[in-house]
């Protein structure tokens, strides 16, 4: 056994202690740098003004950030501002937001149809475009070209690989996933997805930012569907398959899951709410990503998407939606069949 002489032993202990101190100092410095990065995020650009885009813009503006909301059509941006205003009106009615705070929040949102102008002064960009990989890759190429060098590029993707998205940029370490849940102003979860090359400081910055927004961050790694949709979408797809195979009707399937499993809404109603096209796209990503037939989208789901029956957004999916009515009515295409 090796025995150290007293002098050498004292020197060795000193070196270990010094090494530990250096490590702690380095960790403290990284935490400090991360806090500084988080505090310097003043301007956020949101790409897309649809349901997710306007919800994300709403939350950032209400939390004091300057928001640049970008879309290719001004009328889409105008509708988004109107939706944000109406949603804030509900908060005012409930007493969770004052009228003054509402006006200040709306005043922080600027709209753009030109991407270069929208991202010119951004500290963080959150892309919330349609769940289409080619579209997202094209957007991130443009963002990388026009955004400031220190700007973090985040995607609200619900299934597409962050590593692949990051690969089309020259800053893969600054690319990360911020998967907000719908409706964004209400839902607390933000699923944070690390790409293969995402810097730890960037991850910590987004964790701190999420907390600042009043949300709960959950960090996951980059695999198809991440956690949320890797579990949720096969459940929805299985419900569609059960309907397709005649096992039970829409009301029966949704009622069993609501009353038996304590789900707030059934899987078919939830699919309508999410959008059947989005469900189909995510199942396709899972199917291709894992190469496993169990993730293949149900034929009924594919047919409904092809026919344009997308759920709430199109007015009909598994249920039929009438403006101004909250009554849940099964689509005529499924209501005629008797389940007994």
C-alpha positions in Angstrom: 0.0 0.0 0.0 1.3 3.5 -0.9 1.9 5.7 2.1 2.4 9.4 1.7 5.0 11.3 3.7 3.4 14.0 5.9 4.6 16.9 3.7 3.5 15.3 0.5 0.2 14.3 2.1 -0.5 17.9 3.1 0.3 19.0 -0.4 -2.0 16.4 -1.9 -4.8 17.4 0.4 -4.3 21.1 -0.5 -4.4 20.2 -4.3 -7.7 18.3 -3.9 -9.1 21.1 -1.8 -8.0 23.6 -4.4 -9.5 21.5 -7.2 -12.8 21.3 -5.4 -12.8 25.1 -4.8 -12.0 25.7 -8.5 -14.9 23.4 -9.5 -17.3 25.1 -7.2 -16.1 28.5 -8.4 -16.6 27.4 -12.0 -20.2 26.1 -11.2 -21.0 29.3 -9.4 -19.7 31.3 -12.3 -21.9 29.3 -14.8 -24.9 29.9 -12.6 -24.2 33.6 -12.4 -23.7 33.7 -16.2 -27.0 31.9 -16.7 -28.8 34.4 -14.4 -27.3 37.3 -16.4 -28.4 35.7 -19.7 -31.9 35.2 -18.4 -32.1 38.8 -17.1 -31.0 40.2 -20.5 -33.8 38.6 -22.4 -35.9 41.6 -23.0 -37.3 41.2 -26.5 -38.9 38.0 -27.7 -39.9 37.3 -31.3 -42.7 34.8 -31.8 -42.9 33.3 -35.3 -46.5 32.5 -36.1 -49.7 34.1 -34.9 -52.0 31.1 -34.8 -53.4 29.5 -31.6 -50.0 28.7 -30.1 -48.3 31.8 -31.5 -50.8 34.3 -30.1 -50.9 32.4 -26.8 -47.2 32.5 -26.4 -47.2 36.2 -27.3 -49.9 36.8 -24.8 -47.9 35.2 -21.9 -44.6 36.9 -22.7 -46.3 40.4 -23.1 -48.2 39.9 -19.8 -45.0 39.1 -18.0 -43.3 42.3 -19.1 -41.4 41.3 -22.2 -41.4 43.2 -25.5 -42.9 40.9 -28.1 -42.4 41.0 -31.9 -45.1 38.7 -33.4 -44.4 37.8 -36.9 -46.6 36.1 -39.6 -46.6 36.3 -43.4 -50.1 37.8 -43.5 -51.2 41.0 -41.7 -54.8 39.9 -41.4 -53.6 36.8 -39.4 -51.7 39.2 -37.1 -54.8 41.4 -36.7 -56.9 38.4 -35.8 -54.2 37.3 -33.3 -54.2 40.7 -31.6 -58.0 40.5 -31.4 -57.9 37.0 -29.8 -55.3 38.1 -27.3 -57.4 41.1 -26.3 -60.5 38.9 -25.8 -58.6 36.4 -23.8 -57.2 39.2 -21.6 -60.8 40.6 -21.2 -61.7 37.2 -19.7 -58.8 37.6 -17.2 -60.1 41.1 -16.3 -63.6 39.7 -15.8 -62.2 37.0 -13.5 -60.1 39.5 -11.6 -56.8 38.0 -12.5 -55.7 41.0 -14.6 -56.4 44.7 -14.3 -57.6 46.8 -17.2 -54.4 48.9 -16.9 -52.2 45.8 -17.0 -54.1 44.5 -20.1 -53.5 47.8 -22.0 -49.8 47.8 -21.0 -49.5 44.1 -22.1 -51.1 44.8 -25.5 -48.9 47.8 -25.9 -45.8 45.6 -25.7 -46.8 43.6 -28.8 -45.6 44.7 -32.2 -46.6 42.9 -35.4 -44.4 42.2 -38.4 -44.7 40.5 -41.8 -41.0 40.8 -42.5 -38.9 38.2 -40.7 -35.6 40.1 -40.9 -37.2 43.1 -39.2 -39.0 41.0 -36.7 -35.8 39.3 -35.4 -33.4 42.2 -35.7 -33.4 43.1 -32.0 -34.5 39.7 -30.6 -32.9 38.1 -27.5 -35.0 35.0 -27.9 -37.0 33.7 -30.8 -39.9 31.2 -30.3 -41.0 29.5 -33.5 -44.6 28.4 -33.4 -45.3 27.6 -37.1 -47.2 24.7 -38.4 -45.9 21.2 -37.4 -44.2 20.6 -40.7 -40.5 19.7 -40.8 -39.6 21.3 -44.1 -41.3 24.5 -43.1 -39.5 24.6 -39.7 -36.1 23.9 -41.3 -36.6 26.7 -43.7 -37.6 29.1 -41.0 -34.6 28.2 -38.8 -32.2 28.8 -41.7 -33.7 32.3 -42.1 -33.6 32.9 -38.3 -30.0 31.9 -38.1 -29.2 34.3 -41.0 -31.0 37.3 -39.6 -31.0 37.0 -35.8 -28.3 38.5 -33.6 -25.4 36.2 -32.8 -26.3 35.8 -29.1 -30.0 35.2 -29.8 -31.4 31.9 -28.5 -33.5 30.1 -31.1 -36.4 28.0 -29.6 -39.1 25.9 -31.3 -42.5 25.2 -30.0 -42.5 21.9 -31.9 -44.4 19.1 -30.3 -42.6 16.2 -32.0 -39.9 17.2 -34.5 -36.2 16.6 -33.7 -34.5 19.6 -32.2 -31.2 18.1 -33.2 -32.3 18.1 -36.9 -33.6 21.6 -36.6 -30.4 22.8 -35.0 -28.3 21.2 -37.8 -29.4 23.8 -40.4 -28.1 26.6 -38.2 -24.6 27.8 -37.4 -25.5 28.0 -33.7 -26.7 24.5 -32.6 -25.7 25.2 -29.0 -28.3 28.0 -28.9 -31.2 25.9 -30.3 -33.7 24.4 -27.9 -37.3 23.3 -27.6 -40.0 25.2 -25.7 -43.1 23.1 -26.1 -46.0 25.2 -24.6 -49.3 23.5 -24.0 -52.7 24.7 -25.3 -54.2 27.0 -24.2 -50.9 28.7 -23.4 -52.2 31.4 -20.9 -53.9 28.6 -18.8 -51.6 25.5 -19.0 -48.7 25.5 -16.6 -46.4 23.0 -18.3 -43.5 23.9 -20.7 -41.7 20.8 -22.0 -38.1 21.9 -22.6 -36.2 19.8 -25.1 -32.5 19.6 -25.3 -31.0 19.0 -28.8 -27.9 16.9 -28.9 -25.7 20.1 -29.0 -27.7 22.4 -26.8 -25.5 24.3 -24.4 -26.2 23.7 -20.7 -26.2 27.5 -20.0 -29.0 27.8 -22.7 -31.0 25.1 -21.0 -30.7 26.7 -17.6 -31.6 30.1 -19.1 -34.8 28.7 -20.6 -35.6 26.9 -17.3 -35.3 30.2 -15.4 -37.3 32.0 -18.0 -40.1 29.5 -17.9 -40.3 29.9 -14.1 -40.4 33.7 -14.7 -43.4 33.2 -16.9 -45.2 31.4 -14.1 -44.9 28.1 -15.8 -43.4 24.7 -14.7 -40.4 23.6 -16.7 -39.8 19.9 -17.4 -36.6 19.1 -19.3 -36.4 16.1 -21.6 -34.1 14.8 -24.3 -34.5 14.7 -28.0 -36.4 11.6 -29.1 -39.5 11.3 -31.3 -42.5 12.8 -29.6 -40.4 13.7 -26.5 -42.4 12.7 -23.5 -45.8 14.5 -23.8 -46.7 13.3 -27.3 -44.9 10.0 -27.2 -47.4 9.0 -24.5 -50.5 11.1 -25.5 -50.6 10.5 -29.3 -50.6 6.7 -29.3 -53.5 6.9 -26.7 -55.4 9.1 -29.1 -54.5 6.9 -32.1 -55.7 3.8 -30.2 -59.0 5.5 -29.5 -59.4 6.3 -33.2 -58.6 2.6 -34.0 -61.2 1.5 -31.5 -63.8 3.7 -33.2 -62.6 2.5 -36.7 -62.9 -1.2 -35.7 -66.4 -0.7 -34.3 -65.4 -1.5 -30.7 -67.4 1.4 -29.4 -68.8 4.8 -30.3 -67.4 8.3 -29.8 -69.5 9.0 -26.7 -68.7 5.6 -25.2 -64.9 5.9 -25.8 -64.7 9.4 -24.4 -67.0 8.7 -21.4 -65.0 5.7 -20.4 -61.8 7.7 -20.4 -63.4 10.6 -18.5 -65.3 8.7 -15.8 -63.0 5.7 -15.6 -59.6 7.3 -15.9 -60.4 10.8 -14.5 -59.4 12.5 -17.8 -60.9 16.0 -18.1 -61.9 15.3 -21.7 -62.0 12.1 -23.8 -59.3 11.3 -26.3 -61.5 11.9 -29.3 -62.6 15.3 -28.1 -59.0 16.2 -27.2 -58.0 15.2 -30.7 -60.5 17.6 -32.1 -59.2 20.3 -29.8 -55.6 19.7 -30.8 -56.4 19.4 -34.5 -56.6 16.1 -36.3 -54.0 17.2 -38.8 -51.6 17.9 -35.9 -52.3 14.5 -34.4 -51.7 12.8 -37.8 -48.4 14.7 -38.3 -47.1 13.7 -34.8 -48.1 10.1 -35.3 -46.2 10.2 -38.7 -43.1 11.5 -36.9 -43.3 8.8 -34.3 -43.9 6.1 -37.0 -40.9 7.3 -39.0 -38.7 8.0 -36.0 -39.1 4.7 -34.3 -39.7 2.5 -37.4 -42.4 0.7 -35.4 -45.8 -0.2 -36.9 -47.5 0.4 -33.6 -47.1 4.1 -34.2 -48.8 4.0 -37.7 -51.6 6.6 -37.9 -55.1 5.1 -37.9 -56.6 4.9 -41.4 -59.7 6.7 -40.2 -57.5 9.6 -38.9 -55.7 9.8 -42.2 -59.0 9.9 -44.1 -60.5 12.6 -42.0 -57.5 14.8 -42.4 -57.5 14.3 -46.2 -61.1 15.2 -46.3 -60.6 18.4 -44.3 -62.4 17.3 -41.1 -59.8 18.6 -38.6 -61.8 19.2 -35.5 -62.5 22.5 -33.8 -60.5 24.5 -36.3 -62.6 23.3 -39.3 -65.9 23.1 -37.4 -66.2 19.3 -37.5 -64.1 16.3 -36.6 -65.4 13.6 -34.3 -67.8 16.2 -33.0 -69.6 19.0 -34.7 -68.9 22.6 -33.5 -71.4 25.5 -33.8 -70.1 29.0 -33.1 -71.4 30.3 -29.8 -72.5 26.8 -28.6 -70.7 24.8 -26.0 -72.9 21.7 -26.5 -70.9 18.6 -27.4 -72.5 17.1 -30.5 -71.2 13.9 -32.2 -70.7 14.4 -35.9 -73.5 13.1 -38.1 -71.0 10.8 -39.8 -70.7 8.8 -36.5 -74.0 9.6 -34.7 -76.2 7.3 -36.9 -74.6 4.1 -35.7 -76.3 2.4 -32.7 -73.8 1.1 -30.0 -75.4 -1.5 -27.8 
